[in-house]
């Protein structure tokens, strides 16, 4: 109060000023910051490394055919002695022979951490698909990378722990730190391709891939980059991760002898998720940049991104799914669209008893139960691929996003493997069962969800690509 009196104004006068627009209290010594034009962002390249195989078109075809990437009797590279003691012995792993062949073809070192290799392979495919290879210094500086990961590579830490407890410290690799850093995949992609733009690594558990894509989206929108390689990667299928998630009762443990039945999103007999591995990448590009260089295809437009926190529990979502609903609403608002324009929701749906029903309630809250807003198809691919943690963000967050884009391209919602008895509720008629479902041919939008421990939620909105009628001037069609 003494300081206020020294200015010659009464407190009531200051309170009145504070209630006025904030700019009245600012002395603009350097002028008002320049307004940034919001630029449009499109998808021009795709890449996948998954339990269903390597290559986005191959994986998509297998997904539509209802094939399964889960398997039992997992060999855990030095951790096999613990296998028989684990409650869940099912995992969805990248086919090893395909992985080794892809590494050799790309000239990559298998000595790198597995999750780094996955990201490198997905990025290579996406860049080749987009036919993007910067030439000038300006192009290199305008191309960045954003790759998320939840647990990176727990195998490396587990092995280092054994060496420490045995007193064999000198056996620990001098590259251990860089092998497990969450930003190592983004760094490796940047170094290989000399991308000098923004370099980001989201570490938001199972939402990491989606958040990385959202970060890349905003960087392009606000002019910090013209092109971004964005996605997620994960490689933590080992006895440490299986034991840890098993102790949480998060894993599917009833189908060890029938691995392809273990992952059951939205099914009443679901009992947990199946741990998976892999990576996915999108090439995101500013619209006028893609048109000007003659990009071979524009698959979709990324229109909105929303994130939120449950603020409820470190692992359990609120029963009503309010945090997930908030993320979806923010993404739709960011996209400038309504729920009536959404034809398909690629749900997070991991197959956990609590998580699936909370997400269904969130979808019900946002999209309603009657009228045109209730017509969206809801499905989850994780019955086929398992739960890929940070990467799950791109498979519609690394998986997620790629599958969402492909659903727009093919006008098809993929089947939900093992959805035999849907979770009872008003959403039953909207769930996509074990057969693919055709989507409307007209322009449409899809929503992808990714949620993670810590209460983090991320949603993305993709739409059919814009139809280019004329040249683009100054980034505005």
Kinemage of the C-alpha trace (Angstrom):
@kinemage 1
@onewidth
@group {chain A} dominant
@subgroup {mainchain}
@vectorlist {calphas} color= white
{ca unk a 1} P 0.000 0.000 0.000
{ca unk a 2} L 2.904 2.352 0.775
{ca unk a 3} L 4.259 1.866 -2.751
{ca unk a 4} L 0.827 2.695 -4.200
{ca unk a 5} L 0.645 5.874 -2.111
{ca unk a 6} L 4.036 6.986 -3.433
{ca unk a 7} L 2.658 6.956 -7.000
{ca unk a 8} L -0.023 9.450 -6.076
{ca unk a 9} L -2.879 7.085 -6.907
{ca unk a 10} L -5.356 5.583 -4.471
{ca unk a 11} L -5.661 1.802 -4.331
{ca unk a 12} L -9.173 2.004 -5.789
{ca unk a 13} L -7.771 3.803 -8.845
{ca unk a 14} L -5.187 1.047 -9.403
{ca unk a 15} L -7.859 -1.614 -9.067
{ca unk a 16} L -9.915 0.145 -11.735
{ca unk a 17} L -6.892 0.276 -14.037
{ca unk a 18} L -6.094 -3.382 -13.532
{ca unk a 19} L -9.625 -4.321 -14.549
{ca unk a 20} L -9.166 -2.462 -17.843
{ca unk a 21} L -7.472 -4.112 -20.857
{ca unk a 22} L -3.963 -5.181 -19.924
{ca unk a 23} L -2.296 -2.958 -22.523
{ca unk a 24} L -3.220 0.148 -20.519
{ca unk a 25} L -0.480 -0.769 -18.007
{ca unk a 26} L 2.257 -1.346 -20.584
{ca unk a 27} L 4.791 1.160 -21.833
{ca unk a 28} L 5.727 -0.179 -25.282
{ca unk a 29} L 9.383 0.825 -25.405
{ca unk a 30} L 9.984 -1.533 -28.352
{ca unk a 31} L 6.553 -1.404 -29.930
{ca unk a 32} L 3.900 -4.095 -30.131
{ca unk a 33} L 5.306 -7.509 -31.188
{ca unk a 34} L 4.493 -8.280 -34.835
{ca unk a 35} L 1.400 -10.340 -35.464
{ca unk a 36} L 2.079 -13.783 -36.846
{ca unk a 37} L -0.006 -15.183 -39.631
{ca unk a 38} L -1.344 -18.652 -38.815
{ca unk a 39} L -0.185 -20.964 -41.589
{ca unk a 40} L -1.855 -24.172 -42.755
{ca unk a 41} L -0.158 -27.530 -42.225
{ca unk a 42} L -0.517 -30.634 -44.388
{ca unk a 43} L 0.775 -34.211 -44.307
{ca unk a 44} L 3.012 -35.113 -47.253
{ca unk a 45} L 4.847 -38.231 -46.071
{ca unk a 46} L 4.249 -41.317 -43.905
{ca unk a 47} L 6.487 -43.966 -42.335
{ca unk a 48} L 5.827 -46.913 -40.012
{ca unk a 49} L 7.768 -49.570 -38.138
{ca unk a 50} L 5.280 -51.809 -36.305
{ca unk a 51} L 4.531 -55.316 -35.043
{ca unk a 52} L 2.558 -55.779 -38.280
{ca unk a 53} L 5.662 -55.072 -40.319
{ca unk a 54} L 7.634 -52.199 -41.791
{ca unk a 55} L 6.231 -49.763 -44.354
{ca unk a 56} L 2.987 -47.824 -43.941
{ca unk a 57} L 1.154 -49.312 -46.936
{ca unk a 58} L 2.064 -52.875 -45.957
{ca unk a 59} L 0.975 -52.270 -42.361
{ca unk a 60} L -2.271 -50.584 -43.404
{ca unk a 61} L -3.201 -53.482 -45.692
{ca unk a 62} L -2.550 -56.021 -42.947
{ca unk a 63} L -4.558 -53.959 -40.483
{ca unk a 64} L -7.564 -53.872 -42.817
{ca unk a 65} L -7.313 -57.645 -43.173
{ca unk a 66} L -7.628 -58.041 -39.411
{ca unk a 67} L -4.171 -59.487 -38.857
{ca unk a 68} L -2.496 -59.543 -35.443
{ca unk a 69} L 1.002 -58.464 -34.427
{ca unk a 70} L 0.990 -59.939 -30.912
{ca unk a 71} L 2.788 -63.119 -30.013
{ca unk a 72} L 3.619 -65.198 -26.968
{ca unk a 73} L 6.793 -66.934 -25.824
{ca unk a 74} L 8.708 -63.683 -26.157
{ca unk a 75} L 12.496 -63.943 -26.158
{ca unk a 76} L 13.820 -61.052 -24.109
{ca unk a 77} L 17.504 -60.779 -24.968
{ca unk a 78} L 19.150 -61.940 -21.775
{ca unk a 79} L 16.042 -61.614 -19.636
{ca unk a 80} L 14.448 -64.923 -20.608
{ca unk a 81} L 14.995 -66.413 -17.119
{ca unk a 82} L 12.390 -64.035 -15.740
{ca unk a 83} L 9.834 -64.829 -18.426
{ca unk a 84} L 8.103 -67.712 -16.668
{ca unk a 85} L 7.563 -65.567 -13.559
{ca unk a 86} L 5.830 -62.736 -15.399
{ca unk a 87} L 2.056 -62.443 -15.236
{ca unk a 88} L 1.869 -61.392 -18.897
{ca unk a 89} L 4.056 -63.142 -21.455
{ca unk a 90} L 2.525 -61.634 -24.576
{ca unk a 91} L 4.050 -58.765 -26.527
{ca unk a 92} L 3.726 -57.124 -29.942
{ca unk a 93} L 7.215 -56.926 -31.408
{ca unk a 94} L 8.591 -55.694 -34.720
{ca unk a 95} L 9.464 -58.718 -36.920
{ca unk a 96} L 13.187 -59.153 -36.304
{ca unk a 97} L 14.144 -60.308 -39.795
{ca unk a 98} L 12.386 -57.362 -41.431
{ca unk a 99} L 14.011 -55.014 -38.934
{ca unk a 100} L 17.522 -56.282 -39.665
{ca unk a 101} L 16.971 -56.141 -43.410
{ca unk a 102} L 15.660 -52.594 -43.184
{ca unk a 103} L 18.655 -51.495 -41.102
{ca unk a 104} L 21.072 -52.943 -43.635
{ca unk a 105} L 19.235 -51.402 -46.586
{ca unk a 106} L 19.316 -47.985 -44.905
{ca unk a 107} L 22.947 -48.273 -43.855
{ca unk a 108} L 22.062 -47.847 -40.168
{ca unk a 109} L 24.042 -49.216 -37.228
{ca unk a 110} L 22.333 -51.936 -35.219
{ca unk a 111} L 24.556 -50.858 -32.321
{ca unk a 112} L 22.306 -47.832 -31.799
{ca unk a 113} L 19.519 -48.127 -29.279
{ca unk a 114} L 16.530 -50.003 -30.702
{ca unk a 115} L 14.093 -47.124 -30.264
{ca unk a 116} L 16.511 -44.809 -32.096
{ca unk a 117} L 16.766 -47.260 -35.002
{ca unk a 118} L 12.981 -47.509 -35.193
{ca unk a 119} L 12.663 -43.729 -35.434
{ca unk a 120} L 15.378 -43.497 -38.074
{ca unk a 121} L 13.668 -46.101 -40.259
{ca unk a 122} L 10.235 -44.482 -39.952
{ca unk a 123} L 11.705 -41.055 -40.766
{ca unk a 124} L 13.559 -42.387 -43.812
{ca unk a 125} L 10.368 -43.883 -45.236
{ca unk a 126} L 8.326 -40.735 -44.534
{ca unk a 127} L 10.915 -38.457 -46.169
{ca unk a 128} L 11.200 -40.702 -49.217
{ca unk a 129} L 7.421 -40.812 -49.465
{ca unk a 130} L 7.274 -37.007 -49.335
{ca unk a 131} L 10.242 -36.714 -51.713
{ca unk a 132} L 11.687 -34.064 -49.426
{ca unk a 133} L 15.458 -33.637 -49.454
{ca unk a 134} L 16.644 -30.122 -48.615
{ca unk a 135} L 19.319 -28.682 -50.869
{ca unk a 136} L 19.965 -25.093 -49.832
{ca unk a 137} L 21.142 -23.951 -46.419
{ca unk a 138} L 17.832 -22.144 -45.936
{ca unk a 139} L 15.910 -25.377 -46.600
{ca unk a 140} L 18.022 -27.290 -44.083
{ca unk a 141} L 17.439 -24.580 -41.494
{ca unk a 142} L 13.675 -24.620 -42.117
{ca unk a 143} L 13.344 -28.387 -41.575
{ca unk a 144} L 13.049 -29.729 -38.034
{ca unk a 145} L 12.292 -32.886 -36.065
{ca unk a 146} L 9.911 -33.654 -33.185
{ca unk a 147} L 9.822 -37.257 -31.946
{ca unk a 148} L 8.235 -38.392 -28.691
{ca unk a 149} L 8.940 -41.391 -26.470
{ca unk a 150} L 7.489 -42.679 -23.227
{ca unk a 151} L 10.091 -45.036 -21.748
{ca unk a 152} L 12.761 -44.993 -24.474
{ca unk a 153} L 14.761 -48.219 -24.052
{ca unk a 154} L 14.534 -49.820 -20.596
{ca unk a 155} L 16.646 -52.811 -21.665
{ca unk a 156} L 19.821 -50.700 -21.677
{ca unk a 157} L 19.203 -49.481 -18.134
{ca unk a 158} L 18.372 -52.976 -16.897
{ca unk a 159} L 21.617 -54.352 -18.283
{ca unk a 160} L 23.629 -51.461 -16.829
{ca unk a 161} L 22.037 -52.127 -13.444
{ca unk a 162} L 23.258 -55.715 -13.521
{ca unk a 163} L 26.802 -54.543 -14.243
{ca unk a 164} L 26.680 -52.048 -11.359
{ca unk a 165} L 25.403 -54.600 -8.828
{ca unk a 166} L 28.127 -57.013 -9.934
{ca unk a 167} L 30.806 -54.367 -9.573
{ca unk a 168} L 31.572 -54.456 -13.306
{ca unk a 169} L 31.283 -50.724 -13.915
{ca unk a 170} L 33.768 -50.800 -16.788
{ca unk a 171} L 31.350 -52.992 -18.740
{ca unk a 172} L 28.895 -50.111 -18.954
{ca unk a 173} L 28.941 -48.574 -22.405
{ca unk a 174} L 30.252 -45.003 -22.666
{ca unk a 175} L 27.260 -44.462 -24.983
{ca unk a 176} L 24.679 -45.518 -22.369
{ca unk a 177} L 23.480 -41.981 -21.680
{ca unk a 178} L 22.933 -41.132 -25.345
{ca unk a 179} L 21.274 -44.516 -25.910
{ca unk a 180} L 18.544 -43.799 -23.360
{ca unk a 181} L 18.009 -40.039 -23.722
{ca unk a 182} L 14.446 -39.273 -24.783
{ca unk a 183} L 15.720 -36.823 -27.412
{ca unk a 184} L 18.211 -39.250 -28.990
{ca unk a 185} L 15.806 -40.304 -31.781
{ca unk a 186} L 15.109 -36.693 -32.785
{ca unk a 187} L 18.824 -35.943 -32.610
{ca unk a 188} L 19.745 -38.977 -34.721
{ca unk a 189} L 17.226 -38.080 -37.444
{ca unk a 190} L 18.424 -34.483 -37.453
{ca unk a 191} L 22.084 -35.479 -37.718
{ca unk a 192} L 21.537 -38.041 -40.478
{ca unk a 193} L 19.632 -35.580 -42.685
{ca unk a 194} L 21.297 -32.323 -41.602
{ca unk a 195} L 18.011 -30.828 -40.437
{ca unk a 196} L 18.899 -27.620 -38.593
{ca unk a 197} L 15.404 -26.462 -37.658
{ca unk a 198} L 13.661 -26.940 -34.293
{ca unk a 199} L 14.515 -30.218 -32.577
{ca unk a 200} L 12.007 -31.450 -29.986
{ca unk a 201} L 11.309 -34.545 -27.917
{ca unk a 202} L 8.048 -34.963 -26.036
{ca unk a 203} L 8.172 -37.313 -23.043
{ca unk a 204} L 4.517 -37.383 -22.041
{ca unk a 205} L 4.139 -41.152 -21.553
{ca unk a 206} L 1.626 -42.683 -23.970
{ca unk a 207} L 0.720 -39.276 -25.399
{ca unk a 208} L 4.298 -38.478 -26.417
{ca unk a 209} L 3.837 -39.170 -30.123
{ca unk a 210} L 0.694 -37.055 -30.336
{ca unk a 211} L 2.285 -34.215 -28.376
{ca unk a 212} L 5.344 -34.294 -30.645
{ca unk a 213} L 3.066 -33.983 -33.674
{ca unk a 214} L 1.175 -31.166 -31.957
{ca unk a 215} L 4.429 -29.354 -31.193
{ca unk a 216} L 5.587 -29.714 -34.803
{ca unk a 217} L 2.197 -28.486 -36.016
{ca unk a 218} L 2.461 -25.307 -33.960
{ca unk a 219} L 6.065 -24.676 -34.992
{ca unk a 220} L 5.052 -24.712 -38.657
{ca unk a 221} L 1.877 -22.707 -38.067
{ca unk a 222} L 3.814 -19.911 -36.392
{ca unk a 223} L 6.646 -19.788 -38.923
{ca unk a 224} L 9.457 -21.472 -36.979
{ca unk a 225} L 9.777 -24.216 -39.611
{ca unk a 226} L 8.451 -25.059 -43.072
{ca unk a 227} L 8.807 -28.823 -42.739
{ca unk a 228} L 8.864 -31.083 -39.662
{ca unk a 229} L 9.419 -34.812 -39.301
{ca unk a 230} L 7.139 -35.679 -36.396
{ca unk a 231} L 6.083 -38.836 -34.594
{ca unk a 232} L 6.986 -41.243 -31.833
{ca unk a 233} L 9.091 -44.294 -31.069
{ca unk a 234} L 9.330 -46.939 -28.360
{ca unk a 235} L 11.295 -50.122 -27.651
{ca unk a 236} L 10.770 -51.353 -24.111
{ca unk a 237} L 9.595 -54.936 -24.546
{ca unk a 238} L 11.752 -56.580 -21.898
{ca unk a 239} L 11.277 -58.263 -18.572
{ca unk a 240} L 11.757 -54.994 -16.639
{ca unk a 241} L 8.890 -53.242 -18.421
{ca unk a 242} L 6.727 -56.381 -18.431
{ca unk a 243} L 7.329 -56.902 -14.713
{ca unk a 244} L 6.710 -53.246 -13.856
{ca unk a 245} L 3.480 -52.935 -15.825
{ca unk a 246} L 2.462 -56.378 -14.593
{ca unk a 247} L 2.850 -55.287 -10.983
{ca unk a 248} L 0.483 -52.433 -11.773
{ca unk a 249} L -2.046 -54.958 -13.117
{ca unk a 250} L -2.033 -52.962 -16.351
{ca unk a 251} L -1.199 -55.835 -18.732
{ca unk a 252} L -3.435 -58.447 -20.306
{ca unk a 253} L -2.589 -61.634 -18.360
{ca unk a 254} L -5.427 -64.032 -19.273
{ca unk a 255} L -4.379 -64.881 -22.807
{ca unk a 256} L -0.749 -65.977 -22.564
{ca unk a 257} L -1.599 -69.109 -24.574
{ca unk a 258} L -3.694 -67.171 -27.099
{ca unk a 259} L -1.618 -64.041 -27.779
{ca unk a 260} L -3.779 -62.748 -30.636
{ca unk a 261} L -6.770 -62.575 -28.292
{ca unk a 262} L -4.957 -60.680 -25.551
{ca unk a 263} L -5.566 -57.092 -26.690
{ca unk a 264} L -9.318 -56.375 -26.606
{ca unk a 265} L -10.101 -52.644 -26.779
{ca unk a 266} L -13.653 -51.791 -25.723
{ca unk a 267} L -14.574 -55.463 -25.303
{ca unk a 268} L -16.289 -56.438 -22.055
{ca unk a 269} L -13.678 -59.211 -21.559
{ca unk a 270} L -10.692 -56.870 -21.778
{ca unk a 271} L -8.184 -57.205 -18.967
{ca unk a 272} L -5.292 -54.889 -19.819
{ca unk a 273} L -3.026 -53.858 -22.653
{ca unk a 274} L -0.371 -55.740 -24.613
{ca unk a 275} L 3.065 -54.128 -24.574
{ca unk a 276} L 4.299 -53.227 -28.048
{ca unk a 277} L 7.178 -51.530 -29.832
{ca unk a 278} L 7.795 -49.593 -33.025
{ca unk a 279} L 7.826 -46.104 -34.492
{ca unk a 280} L 5.903 -43.865 -36.832
{ca unk a 281} L 6.646 -40.608 -38.588
{ca unk a 282} L 4.761 -37.960 -40.530
{ca unk a 283} L 6.236 -35.294 -42.749
{ca unk a 284} L 4.301 -32.155 -41.856
{ca unk a 285} L 4.635 -29.240 -44.238
{ca unk a 286} L 3.347 -25.715 -44.667
{ca unk a 287} L 0.682 -25.810 -47.383
{ca unk a 288} L 2.127 -23.260 -49.808
{ca unk a 289} L 5.588 -24.811 -49.401
{ca unk a 290} L 4.227 -28.230 -50.381
{ca unk a 291} L 2.415 -26.795 -53.405
{ca unk a 292} L 5.354 -24.679 -54.547
{ca unk a 293} L 7.777 -27.607 -54.584
{ca unk a 294} L 5.268 -29.962 -56.213
{ca unk a 295} L 4.933 -32.443 -53.345
{ca unk a 296} L 3.860 -35.794 -54.871
{ca unk a 297} L 0.841 -36.045 -52.574
{ca unk a 298} L -0.980 -34.175 -49.856
{ca unk a 299} L -2.624 -36.875 -47.774
{ca unk a 300} L -4.456 -34.720 -45.267
{ca unk a 301} L -4.470 -31.425 -43.431
{ca unk a 302} L -3.659 -31.255 -39.721
{ca unk a 303} L -6.102 -28.678 -38.426
{ca unk a 304} L -6.195 -28.891 -34.645
{ca unk a 305} L -4.335 -29.960 -31.521
{ca unk a 306} L -5.575 -29.989 -27.953
{ca unk a 307} L -4.011 -31.090 -24.686
{ca unk a 308} L -5.107 -31.249 -21.066
{ca unk a 309} L -4.398 -32.811 -17.694
{ca unk a 310} L -6.770 -35.008 -15.706
{ca unk a 311} L -5.459 -33.607 -12.400
{ca unk a 312} L -6.926 -36.734 -10.872
{ca unk a 313} L -4.490 -39.639 -10.328
{ca unk a 314} L -1.059 -40.651 -11.576
{ca unk a 315} L -2.433 -43.664 -13.491
{ca unk a 316} L -6.245 -43.673 -13.293
{ca unk a 317} L -8.371 -41.340 -15.399
{ca unk a 318} L -11.464 -39.777 -13.830
{ca unk a 319} L -14.452 -42.042 -14.360
{ca unk a 320} L -16.271 -39.446 -16.464
{ca unk a 321} L -13.262 -38.880 -18.746
{ca unk a 322} L -13.430 -35.108 -18.261
{ca unk a 323} L -9.728 -34.585 -19.027
{ca unk a 324} L -10.004 -36.499 -22.302
{ca unk a 325} L -13.160 -34.567 -23.183
{ca unk a 326} L -11.328 -31.282 -22.582
{ca unk a 327} L -8.484 -32.283 -24.926
{ca unk a 328} L -10.942 -33.234 -27.681
{ca unk a 329} L -12.874 -29.998 -27.285
{ca unk a 330} L -9.685 -27.954 -27.438
{ca unk a 331} L -8.554 -29.766 -30.580
{ca unk a 332} L -11.919 -29.194 -32.255
{ca unk a 333} L -11.881 -25.531 -31.246
{ca unk a 334} L -8.329 -25.167 -32.552
{ca unk a 335} L -9.446 -26.735 -35.836
{ca unk a 336} L -12.425 -24.410 -36.073
{ca unk a 337} L -14.740 -27.350 -36.601
{ca unk a 338} L -17.821 -28.889 -35.050
{ca unk a 339} L -18.467 -32.424 -33.890
{ca unk a 340} L -20.895 -32.852 -36.803
{ca unk a 341} L -17.963 -32.747 -39.249
{ca unk a 342} L -16.116 -35.653 -37.591
{ca unk a 343} L -16.627 -38.995 -39.336
{ca unk a 344} L -14.214 -41.110 -37.342
{ca unk a 345} L -12.561 -41.150 -33.907
{ca unk a 346} L -9.372 -43.147 -33.579
{ca unk a 347} L -9.536 -43.796 -29.870
{ca unk a 348} L -6.684 -44.362 -27.439
{ca unk a 349} L -8.423 -47.576 -26.314
{ca unk a 350} L -5.691 -49.696 -24.752
{ca unk a 351} L -7.968 -52.428 -23.435
{ca unk a 352} L -7.732 -51.516 -19.755
{ca unk a 353} L -10.951 -51.855 -17.704
{ca unk a 354} L -10.914 -48.250 -16.423
{ca unk a 355} L -9.321 -46.412 -19.323
{ca unk a 356} L -11.579 -47.658 -22.099
{ca unk a 357} L -14.858 -46.819 -20.413
{ca unk a 358} L -13.571 -43.398 -19.309
{ca unk a 359} L -12.670 -42.600 -22.910
{ca unk a 360} L -16.053 -43.787 -24.173
{ca unk a 361} L -17.762 -41.534 -21.642
{ca unk a 362} L -15.568 -38.624 -22.742
{ca unk a 363} L -16.513 -39.226 -26.376
{ca unk a 364} L -20.160 -39.416 -25.377
{ca unk a 365} L -19.821 -36.108 -23.531
{ca unk a 366} L -18.250 -34.325 -26.493
{ca unk a 367} L -20.117 -35.890 -29.386
{ca unk a 368} L -23.500 -36.481 -27.763
{ca unk a 369} L -25.892 -39.376 -28.103
{ca unk a 370} L -28.374 -38.194 -30.711
{ca unk a 371} L -28.487 -36.344 -33.987
{ca unk a 372} L -25.687 -35.926 -36.540
{ca unk a 373} L -22.993 -35.615 -33.878
{ca unk a 374} L -23.566 -39.239 -32.863
{ca unk a 375} L -22.665 -40.648 -36.278
{ca unk a 376} L -18.890 -40.836 -35.811
{ca unk a 377} L -17.270 -44.259 -36.007
{ca unk a 378} L -15.041 -45.187 -33.058
{ca unk a 379} L -12.362 -47.840 -33.276
{ca unk a 380} L -8.983 -48.864 -31.928
{ca unk a 381} L -6.186 -50.622 -33.768
{ca unk a 382} L -4.354 -51.803 -30.659
{ca unk a 383} L -6.012 -55.201 -30.817
{ca unk a 384} L -3.733 -55.758 -33.804
{ca unk a 385} L -0.553 -53.930 -32.764
{ca unk a 386} L -0.519 -53.829 -28.981
{ca unk a 387} L 0.033 -50.649 -26.985
{ca unk a 388} L 3.082 -48.818 -28.268
{ca unk a 389} L 3.389 -46.293 -25.429
{ca unk a 390} L 5.049 -43.084 -26.654
{ca unk a 391} L 4.896 -44.325 -30.183
{ca unk a 392} L 1.176 -44.928 -29.855
{ca unk a 393} L 0.841 -41.286 -30.379
{ca unk a 394} L 1.791 -41.665 -34.158
{ca unk a 395} L 0.250 -44.895 -35.169
{ca unk a 396} L -2.412 -42.456 -34.574
{ca unk a 397} L 0.153 -40.817 -32.547
{ca unk a 398} L 2.821 -42.679 -34.055
{ca unk a 399} L 0.466 -45.404 -34.976
{ca unk a 400} L -2.513 -43.185 -34.375
{ca unk a 401} L -1.719 -40.325 -36.684
{ca unk a 402} L -0.637 -42.488 -39.610
{ca unk a 403} L -3.747 -44.646 -39.357
{ca unk a 404} L -5.959 -41.561 -39.077
{ca unk a 405} L -4.451 -40.159 -42.256
{ca unk a 406} L -4.848 -43.486 -44.065
{ca unk a 407} L -8.490 -43.668 -42.999
{ca unk a 408} L -9.029 -40.350 -44.788
{ca unk a 409} L -7.161 -41.529 -47.880
{ca unk a 410} L -9.047 -44.843 -48.137
{ca unk a 411} L -12.371 -43.644 -46.686
{ca unk a 412} L -12.184 -46.637 -44.367
{ca unk a 413} L -12.132 -47.164 -40.602
{ca unk a 414} L -10.017 -50.253 -39.846
{ca unk a 415} L -11.472 -53.114 -37.790
{ca unk a 416} L -11.101 -53.400 -34.021
{ca unk a 417} L -9.595 -56.831 -33.477
{ca unk a 418} L -11.219 -58.930 -30.715
{ca unk a 419} L -14.201 -56.623 -30.239
{ca unk a 420} L -16.635 -59.500 -29.763
{ca unk a 421} L -18.811 -58.182 -26.921
{ca unk a 422} L -18.750 -54.374 -26.845
{ca unk a 423} L -18.700 -52.544 -23.534
{ca unk a 424} L -22.400 -51.904 -22.816
{ca unk a 425} L -23.485 -48.307 -23.226
{ca unk a 426} L -24.948 -45.732 -25.600
{ca unk a 427} L -21.786 -45.907 -27.747
{ca unk a 428} L -22.246 -49.538 -28.864
{ca unk a 429} L -23.666 -48.713 -32.305
{ca unk a 430} L -20.742 -46.376 -33.042
{ca unk a 431} L -17.962 -48.859 -32.304
{ca unk a 432} L -16.274 -50.343 -35.366
{ca unk a 433} L -16.291 -54.125 -34.989
{ca unk a 434} L -14.064 -56.779 -36.497
{ca unk a 435} L -14.721 -55.716 -40.092
{ca unk a 436} L -13.570 -52.494 -41.790
{ca unk a 437} L -16.220 -49.792 -42.034
{ca unk a 438} L -16.548 -47.451 -45.001
{ca unk a 439} L -16.547 -43.739 -44.244
{ca unk a 440} L -18.384 -41.006 -46.171
{ca unk a 441} L -16.727 -40.097 -49.459
{ca unk a 442} L -17.238 -36.343 -49.037
{ca unk a 443} L -14.612 -34.194 -47.240
{ca unk a 444} L -14.445 -35.159 -43.589
{ca unk a 445} L -12.434 -34.937 -40.416
{ca unk a 446} L -11.055 -37.481 -37.976
{ca unk a 447} L -10.035 -37.134 -34.339
{ca unk a 448} L -7.202 -39.123 -32.768
{ca unk a 449} L -6.751 -39.514 -29.018
{ca unk a 450} L -3.680 -40.364 -26.957
{ca unk a 451} L -3.659 -40.414 -23.156
{ca unk a 452} L -0.879 -41.240 -20.718
{ca unk a 453} L 0.145 -41.821 -17.122
{ca unk a 454} L 0.456 -38.621 -15.181
{ca unk a 455} L -2.991 -37.695 -16.438
{ca unk a 456} L -1.855 -36.259 -19.777
{ca unk a 457} L -4.286 -36.108 -22.718
{ca unk a 458} L -3.684 -35.150 -26.347
{ca unk a 459} L -6.049 -35.002 -29.313
{ca unk a 460} L -5.401 -34.182 -32.968
{ca unk a 461} L -7.838 -33.294 -35.751
{ca unk a 462} L -7.019 -34.291 -39.331
{ca unk a 463} L -9.168 -33.422 -42.338
{ca unk a 464} L -9.401 -34.293 -45.995
{ca unk a 465} L -6.768 -32.254 -47.862
{ca unk a 466} L -7.714 -28.864 -49.310
{ca unk a 467} L -8.437 -28.738 -53.030
{ca unk a 468} L -5.940 -26.402 -54.674
{ca unk a 469} L -7.742 -24.247 -57.245
{ca unk a 470} L -5.109 -21.590 -57.837
{ca unk a 471} L -1.630 -20.464 -56.845
{ca unk a 472} L -0.869 -19.713 -53.223
{ca unk a 473} L 0.321 -16.217 -52.368
{ca unk a 474} L 2.116 -15.409 -49.110
{ca unk a 475} L 0.988 -18.681 -47.530
{ca unk a 476} L -2.743 -17.917 -48.028
{ca unk a 477} L -4.739 -19.905 -50.618
